[in-house]
């Protein structure tokens, strides 16, 4: 045990030294600005103000997150432009995040609106990033998915949110994941969007595959056809599972969009997402003649080396120098002692979908993953780091205030860590998957 602690201390010391030479220098650029520049950047962050109709925020929090409250007013201020919206609906959302002090919400407009330069949509999600002191991880993951060229990859923007005059800090606004021509464009009456959710779904919501995974209907083109669409999807998904387990690459390629799977693997693997292959794991199919497609990616607040998640897994789970992370979780979630990191059992209720585990043992799929990395990600480390820097230049000061507002004071430390982690992870991927 003593030796393990010494290794941990040594590893942290090495990481601290490396931070000085890598990510920190980018963060210092953000610190080395004039007060006028800081004021300009803060002023540039949009402000979203919601005035509730006959309800208080406390009453919304005390009720069920599924309850929808209509008739609210919303004002969005971007620079000198002010846009007002009436009859906006608001509700709670999230699973574990709904129990956090800083809560996420969903809003719905009467008509489709193009918020903050994004494509038009009626439903929008206000992510609180309550468990991510940097508040950047979801934004970084979305950008990485767009870099990979994944179909329907998401995007979002930061805003300052006020409800009935109360300052709630910084939120990340993104369109709700749903079937829509500006979102996931499915047209067939049997088109369907499905979530693999082995962690949060109620038993009566699950459509079980033959291997026991829980599939939940997320959205469907035609509500009247949901039974037929889901029955067919579950059957095809079960065949996919069985073919993957047998190593039958030819059959898998007939059932699933493998190029999309390769991109999704790189996304989840690069970010070391603890939720990968377990929950917030989306698939879609545009009718009975279509293959199964994966994505978009969702829920990355605990990913990308977030130290807030280390209590749940081995201390090296989030190491930027590990690959094929799904192997650690392929046959049940590992539970480790928070103080020592010692394995003391497995969560028997946590069923991890095993397709990626089996697929990565297939030479053909592994080759496809490497080709996808070389074609879409190789040599783009500075592009990714520059994107993060630009987002921090825009929102960093407000996120630091948000940390203090919600009782956190580790924003600067977490940003230093994030830059170091991203650079180290990218270098490692170049070695493992690069040409």
C-alpha positions as CSV (number, residue, x, y, z in Angstrom):
1,X,0.0,0.0,0.0
2,X,2.8,2.4,0.9
3,X,4.5,1.7,-2.4
4,X,1.3,2.5,-4.2
5,X,1.0,5.9,-2.4
6,X,4.6,6.7,-3.3
7,X,3.9,6.0,-6.9
8,X,0.9,8.2,-6.8
9,X,2.9,11.1,-5.2
10,X,5.6,10.7,-7.8
11,X,3.1,10.7,-10.7
12,X,1.5,13.8,-9.4
13,X,4.8,15.5,-9.1
14,X,5.8,14.6,-12.6
15,X,2.4,15.9,-13.9
16,X,2.9,19.2,-12.0
17,X,6.3,19.7,-13.6
18,X,5.0,18.9,-17.1
19,X,2.2,21.4,-16.6
20,X,4.8,24.2,-16.3
21,X,6.2,23.4,-19.8
22,X,3.0,22.5,-21.6
23,X,-0.6,23.6,-21.0
24,X,0.1,26.3,-18.4
25,X,1.8,28.6,-21.0
26,X,-1.4,28.8,-22.9
27,X,-3.4,29.6,-19.8
28,X,-1.0,32.3,-18.8
29,X,-1.7,34.0,-22.1
30,X,-5.3,34.4,-21.0
31,X,-4.2,35.8,-17.6
32,X,-1.8,38.3,-19.2
33,X,-4.4,40.7,-20.5
34,X,-5.5,44.3,-19.5
35,X,-8.5,45.1,-17.5
36,X,-10.1,46.7,-20.6
37,X,-9.7,43.5,-22.5
38,X,-11.2,41.5,-19.7
39,X,-14.2,43.8,-19.5
40,X,-14.7,43.5,-23.3
41,X,-14.7,39.7,-23.2
42,X,-17.1,39.6,-20.3
43,X,-19.4,42.0,-22.0
44,X,-19.3,39.8,-25.1
45,X,-20.8,36.8,-23.3
46,X,-24.5,36.6,-24.2
47,X,-27.0,37.0,-21.3
48,X,-30.2,34.9,-21.2
49,X,-32.9,36.1,-18.8
50,X,-36.0,34.1,-18.1
51,X,-39.0,35.5,-16.3
52,X,-41.2,32.7,-14.9
53,X,-44.9,32.7,-15.2
54,X,-46.7,32.0,-11.9
55,X,-44.0,29.7,-10.6
56,X,-40.8,30.1,-8.8
57,X,-37.4,28.4,-9.5
58,X,-37.6,26.8,-6.0
59,X,-41.0,25.2,-6.9
60,X,-39.5,23.9,-10.1
61,X,-36.6,22.3,-8.2
62,X,-38.9,20.8,-5.6
63,X,-41.1,19.2,-8.3
64,X,-40.5,16.4,-10.8
65,X,-38.0,17.3,-13.5
66,X,-40.5,16.1,-16.2
67,X,-43.1,18.8,-15.3
68,X,-43.3,21.4,-18.0
69,X,-44.0,25.1,-17.1
70,X,-45.3,27.3,-20.0
71,X,-46.0,30.9,-20.6
72,X,-42.5,32.2,-19.6
73,X,-40.7,35.2,-21.1
74,X,-37.1,35.0,-22.3
75,X,-34.8,37.8,-23.3
76,X,-31.4,37.1,-25.0
77,X,-28.9,39.9,-25.1
78,X,-25.9,39.6,-27.4
79,X,-23.8,42.7,-27.5
80,X,-26.2,45.5,-28.3
81,X,-28.8,43.2,-29.8
82,X,-31.8,42.3,-27.6
83,X,-34.3,39.6,-28.7
84,X,-37.4,38.8,-26.8
85,X,-39.4,35.6,-26.8
86,X,-42.9,34.9,-25.3
87,X,-44.6,31.7,-24.2
88,X,-41.4,29.8,-23.6
89,X,-41.7,26.4,-21.8
90,X,-39.1,25.3,-19.2
91,X,-38.5,22.1,-17.4
92,X,-35.8,20.3,-15.5
93,X,-33.6,17.6,-17.1
94,X,-30.6,15.4,-16.4
95,X,-30.1,12.4,-14.1
96,X,-27.5,12.8,-11.4
97,X,-27.1,16.5,-12.5
98,X,-30.7,17.2,-11.5
99,X,-29.7,16.6,-7.9
100,X,-26.8,19.0,-8.0
101,X,-27.1,22.6,-6.5
102,X,-26.6,24.1,-10.0
103,X,-29.2,22.4,-12.2
104,X,-29.7,21.9,-15.9
105,X,-32.9,22.8,-17.8
106,X,-34.7,22.4,-21.1
107,X,-36.5,25.3,-22.8
108,X,-38.9,25.1,-25.7
109,X,-40.0,27.9,-28.0
110,X,-43.3,28.2,-29.8
111,X,-41.5,28.2,-33.1
112,X,-38.0,27.2,-34.2
113,X,-35.4,29.8,-33.4
114,X,-31.7,30.1,-34.3
115,X,-30.0,30.9,-31.0
116,X,-26.5,32.3,-31.0
117,X,-25.9,31.4,-34.6
118,X,-26.8,27.8,-34.3
119,X,-29.3,26.0,-36.5
120,X,-33.0,26.6,-35.8
121,X,-34.7,24.3,-33.2
122,X,-37.6,24.5,-30.8
123,X,-36.1,22.6,-27.9
124,X,-32.8,23.7,-26.3
125,X,-30.8,22.3,-23.4
126,X,-29.1,24.5,-20.8
127,X,-26.3,22.4,-19.4
128,X,-25.0,23.4,-16.0
129,X,-21.6,21.6,-16.1
130,X,-22.0,21.3,-12.4
131,X,-19.4,18.5,-12.0
132,X,-16.8,20.1,-14.3
133,X,-14.9,23.0,-12.7
134,X,-13.5,24.0,-16.1
135,X,-17.0,23.9,-17.7
136,X,-15.2,23.2,-21.0
137,X,-15.2,19.5,-21.4
138,X,-18.5,19.1,-23.2
139,X,-17.6,21.9,-25.5
140,X,-14.2,20.4,-26.2
141,X,-15.8,17.0,-26.9
142,X,-18.3,18.5,-29.3
143,X,-15.5,20.2,-31.2
144,X,-13.6,17.0,-31.4
145,X,-16.6,15.2,-32.8
146,X,-17.0,17.9,-35.4
147,X,-13.2,17.6,-36.2
148,X,-13.8,13.9,-36.8
149,X,-16.5,14.7,-39.3
150,X,-19.2,12.8,-37.5
151,X,-22.7,13.2,-38.9
152,X,-25.0,15.3,-36.7
153,X,-22.2,16.3,-34.3
154,X,-23.4,18.9,-31.8
155,X,-22.3,22.4,-31.0
156,X,-23.1,24.9,-28.2
157,X,-22.5,28.3,-26.8
158,X,-21.9,29.8,-23.4
159,X,-24.3,32.3,-21.8
160,X,-24.8,34.0,-18.5
161,X,-28.2,32.8,-17.2
162,X,-30.6,34.8,-15.0
163,X,-34.0,33.5,-13.8
164,X,-36.4,36.0,-12.2
165,X,-33.4,38.3,-11.6
166,X,-31.3,35.6,-9.9
167,X,-27.8,35.1,-11.3
168,X,-27.3,31.4,-12.0
169,X,-23.9,31.8,-13.6
170,X,-22.6,30.3,-16.8
171,X,-24.6,27.7,-18.8
172,X,-23.8,25.9,-22.0
173,X,-26.7,26.1,-24.5
174,X,-27.1,23.4,-27.1
175,X,-30.0,22.1,-29.2
176,X,-31.8,19.1,-27.7
177,X,-30.9,15.8,-29.4
178,X,-34.0,14.9,-31.4
179,X,-35.2,14.0,-34.8
180,X,-35.5,17.2,-36.9
181,X,-34.3,18.3,-40.3
182,X,-31.9,20.7,-38.6
183,X,-30.8,18.1,-36.0
184,X,-31.0,14.3,-36.7
185,X,-32.6,14.3,-40.1
186,X,-34.7,11.1,-40.3
187,X,-37.6,11.0,-42.8
188,X,-38.9,7.4,-42.9
189,X,-42.1,6.8,-40.8
190,X,-40.1,4.0,-39.0
191,X,-37.1,6.3,-38.4
192,X,-36.1,6.1,-34.7
193,X,-33.5,7.5,-32.3
194,X,-32.5,5.1,-29.5
195,X,-30.4,5.5,-26.4
196,X,-28.5,2.6,-24.7
197,X,-29.1,3.4,-21.1
198,X,-28.1,0.6,-18.7
199,X,-27.6,3.0,-15.8
200,X,-30.6,5.3,-15.4
201,X,-33.6,3.8,-17.3
202,X,-36.5,2.4,-15.4
203,X,-37.2,-1.3,-16.2
204,X,-40.6,-0.5,-17.8
205,X,-38.8,1.8,-20.3
206,X,-36.3,-0.8,-21.5
207,X,-36.5,-2.8,-24.6
208,X,-34.0,-5.6,-23.8
209,X,-31.6,-7.0,-26.4
210,X,-30.8,-10.7,-26.3
211,X,-27.6,-9.8,-24.4
212,X,-29.6,-7.9,-21.9
213,X,-28.8,-4.3,-22.8
214,X,-31.5,-1.7,-22.2
215,X,-32.6,0.3,-25.2
216,X,-34.8,3.3,-24.7
217,X,-36.9,5.2,-27.2
218,X,-35.5,8.7,-27.4
219,X,-37.4,10.0,-30.4
220,X,-39.3,8.7,-33.4
221,X,-40.5,10.1,-36.7
222,X,-44.0,8.8,-36.3
223,X,-45.4,8.1,-32.8
224,X,-48.0,5.7,-34.3
225,X,-45.2,3.5,-35.6
226,X,-43.0,3.4,-32.4
227,X,-43.8,-0.2,-31.7
228,X,-42.9,-1.5,-35.1
229,X,-39.8,0.8,-35.4
230,X,-38.5,-0.3,-32.0
231,X,-39.2,-4.0,-32.5
232,X,-37.2,-4.0,-35.7
233,X,-34.4,-2.0,-34.2
234,X,-34.0,-4.2,-31.2
235,X,-33.9,-7.3,-33.4
236,X,-31.2,-5.7,-35.6
237,X,-29.2,-4.5,-32.6
238,X,-29.3,-8.0,-31.1
239,X,-27.9,-9.4,-34.3
240,X,-25.2,-6.7,-34.2
241,X,-24.2,-7.7,-30.7
242,X,-24.0,-11.4,-31.5
243,X,-22.0,-10.8,-34.7
244,X,-19.5,-8.6,-32.8
245,X,-19.1,-11.2,-30.1
246,X,-18.4,-13.9,-32.7
247,X,-15.9,-11.7,-34.5
248,X,-18.1,-11.8,-37.7
249,X,-16.9,-8.6,-39.3
250,X,-18.7,-9.2,-42.6
251,X,-22.1,-9.4,-40.8
252,X,-21.3,-6.5,-38.6
253,X,-20.5,-4.4,-41.7
254,X,-23.9,-5.3,-43.2
255,X,-25.8,-4.2,-40.1
256,X,-23.9,-1.1,-39.0
257,X,-22.3,2.1,-40.3
258,X,-18.7,1.1,-39.5
259,X,-17.2,4.5,-40.5
260,X,-19.5,6.2,-38.0
261,X,-18.6,3.6,-35.3
262,X,-14.8,4.2,-35.9
263,X,-15.3,8.0,-35.4
264,X,-17.4,7.4,-32.3
265,X,-14.8,5.0,-30.8
266,X,-12.1,7.7,-31.3
267,X,-14.3,10.3,-29.6
268,X,-15.2,8.2,-26.6
269,X,-11.7,6.7,-26.3
270,X,-9.9,10.0,-26.7
271,X,-12.1,11.7,-24.0
272,X,-11.9,8.6,-21.7
273,X,-15.6,9.0,-21.1
274,X,-16.8,7.1,-18.0
275,X,-20.3,6.9,-19.4
276,X,-19.1,5.4,-22.7
277,X,-21.0,2.3,-23.9
278,X,-23.2,2.5,-20.8
279,X,-25.5,5.5,-20.9
280,X,-26.1,8.5,-23.2
281,X,-25.0,6.1,-26.0
282,X,-27.2,7.0,-29.0
283,X,-28.0,5.1,-32.2
284,X,-30.4,5.9,-35.0
285,X,-31.9,4.3,-38.1
286,X,-33.9,5.8,-40.9
287,X,-36.4,3.0,-41.6
288,X,-36.2,-0.7,-42.1
289,X,-33.9,-0.5,-45.1
290,X,-31.2,1.5,-43.3
291,X,-28.2,0.3,-41.3
292,X,-27.7,1.2,-37.6
293,X,-25.8,4.5,-37.1
294,X,-24.2,5.7,-33.9
295,X,-24.1,9.1,-32.3
296,X,-24.1,12.0,-31.7
297,X,-21.9,12.0,-28.6
298,X,-23.4,13.3,-25.4
299,X,-22.6,13.8,-21.7
300,X,-18.8,14.6,-21.3
301,X,-18.7,16.5,-18.0
302,X,-16.8,13.6,-16.3
303,X,-14.6,12.9,-19.3
304,X,-11.2,14.4,-20.5
305,X,-9.4,13.7,-17.3
306,X,-11.9,15.3,-14.9
307,X,-10.4,14.5,-11.5
308,X,-13.9,14.8,-9.9
309,X,-14.5,11.3,-11.2
310,X,-11.5,9.6,-9.8
311,X,-13.2,8.4,-6.6
312,X,-15.2,5.9,-8.7
313,X,-12.4,4.1,-10.5
314,X,-8.8,3.2,-10.4
315,X,-6.5,6.2,-10.1
316,X,-5.1,5.6,-13.6
317,X,-8.5,5.4,-15.3
318,X,-8.3,8.9,-16.6
319,X,-4.6,8.7,-17.4
320,X,-3.8,10.3,-20.8
321,X,-1.3,7.4,-21.4
322,X,-3.8,4.6,-21.6
323,X,-5.7,3.2,-24.5
324,X,-8.7,0.8,-25.1
325,X,-10.3,2.1,-22.0
326,X,-13.4,0.0,-22.7
327,X,-11.4,-3.1,-21.7
328,X,-11.4,-1.8,-18.1
329,X,-15.2,-1.8,-18.0
330,X,-16.1,-4.5,-20.6
331,X,-17.5,-7.0,-18.1
332,X,-18.8,-4.9,-15.2
333,X,-17.9,-1.6,-13.5
334,X,-15.0,-1.7,-11.2
335,X,-15.4,-0.2,-7.7
336,X,-12.3,1.1,-5.9
337,X,-11.6,2.4,-2.5
338,X,-11.7,6.2,-2.6
339,X,-8.6,6.6,-0.3
340,X,-6.4,3.8,-1.5
341,X,-7.6,3.1,-5.1
342,X,-7.8,-0.6,-4.1
343,X,-10.3,-2.7,-6.1
344,X,-13.0,-4.0,-3.7
345,X,-15.7,-5.2,-6.0
346,X,-17.8,-4.8,-9.1
347,X,-21.2,-3.1,-9.6
348,X,-23.4,-6.0,-10.6
349,X,-26.1,-3.7,-11.8
350,X,-23.8,-1.9,-14.3
351,X,-24.0,-3.6,-17.7
352,X,-21.6,-2.3,-20.2
353,X,-22.4,-2.8,-23.9
354,X,-19.5,-4.9,-25.3
355,X,-19.6,-4.2,-29.0
356,X,-16.6,-1.9,-29.0
357,X,-14.7,-4.3,-26.9
358,X,-15.2,-7.1,-29.5
359,X,-14.8,-4.8,-32.5
360,X,-11.4,-3.6,-31.4
361,X,-10.3,-7.2,-31.4
362,X,-11.1,-7.4,-35.1
363,X,-8.1,-6.4,-37.3
364,X,-10.4,-4.9,-39.9
365,X,-12.0,-2.6,-37.5
366,X,-8.8,-1.7,-35.7
367,X,-7.4,-0.8,-39.1
368,X,-10.4,1.4,-39.9
369,X,-9.9,3.2,-36.6
370,X,-6.3,4.0,-37.4
371,X,-7.2,5.1,-40.9
372,X,-9.9,7.4,-39.5
373,X,-7.5,8.9,-37.0
374,X,-4.8,9.6,-39.7
375,X,-7.4,11.1,-42.0
376,X,-9.4,13.2,-39.5
377,X,-7.3,13.9,-36.4
378,X,-3.6,13.4,-37.0
379,X,-1.5,16.6,-36.9
380,X,-4.4,18.7,-35.5
381,X,-3.3,19.0,-31.8
382,X,-2.7,22.7,-32.0
383,X,-6.1,23.2,-33.8
384,X,-7.8,21.6,-30.8
385,X,-5.7,23.5,-28.2
386,X,-6.3,26.8,-30.0
387,X,-10.0,26.2,-30.0
388,X,-10.0,25.7,-26.2
389,X,-7.9,28.8,-25.8
390,X,-10.3,30.9,-27.9
391,X,-13.3,29.6,-25.8
392,X,-11.5,30.5,-22.6
393,X,-10.6,34.0,-23.9
394,X,-14.4,34.4,-24.4
395,X,-15.8,32.8,-21.3
396,X,-13.0,32.1,-18.8
397,X,-13.5,35.1,-16.6
398,X,-17.2,34.4,-16.2
399,X,-16.6,30.7,-15.6
400,X,-14.2,31.6,-12.8
401,X,-16.9,33.7,-11.2
402,X,-19.4,30.8,-11.7
403,X,-17.0,28.5,-9.8
404,X,-17.1,30.9,-6.8
405,X,-20.8,31.4,-7.1
406,X,-21.4,27.7,-6.7
407,X,-18.8,27.1,-4.0
408,X,-15.9,25.9,-6.2
409,X,-12.6,27.6,-6.3
410,X,-10.4,25.4,-8.5
411,X,-11.0,26.8,-12.0
412,X,-7.5,27.9,-12.7
413,X,-6.0,24.6,-11.5
414,X,-8.5,22.6,-13.5
415,X,-7.8,24.6,-16.7
416,X,-4.0,24.0,-16.3
417,X,-4.7,20.3,-15.9
418,X,-7.0,20.2,-18.9
419,X,-4.5,21.8,-21.2
420,X,-1.8,19.4,-20.0
421,X,-4.1,16.4,-20.3
422,X,-5.3,17.3,-23.8
423,X,-1.7,17.8,-25.1
424,X,-0.5,14.6,-23.5
425,X,-3.5,12.6,-24.7
426,X,-3.0,13.9,-28.3
427,X,0.7,13.0,-28.3
428,X,-0.2,9.5,-27.1
429,X,-2.8,9.0,-29.8
430,X,-0.3,10.0,-32.4
431,X,1.9,7.2,-31.2
432,X,-0.8,4.6,-30.9
433,X,-3.1,5.3,-33.9
434,X,-0.9,7.6,-36.1
435,X,0.7,6.7,-39.4
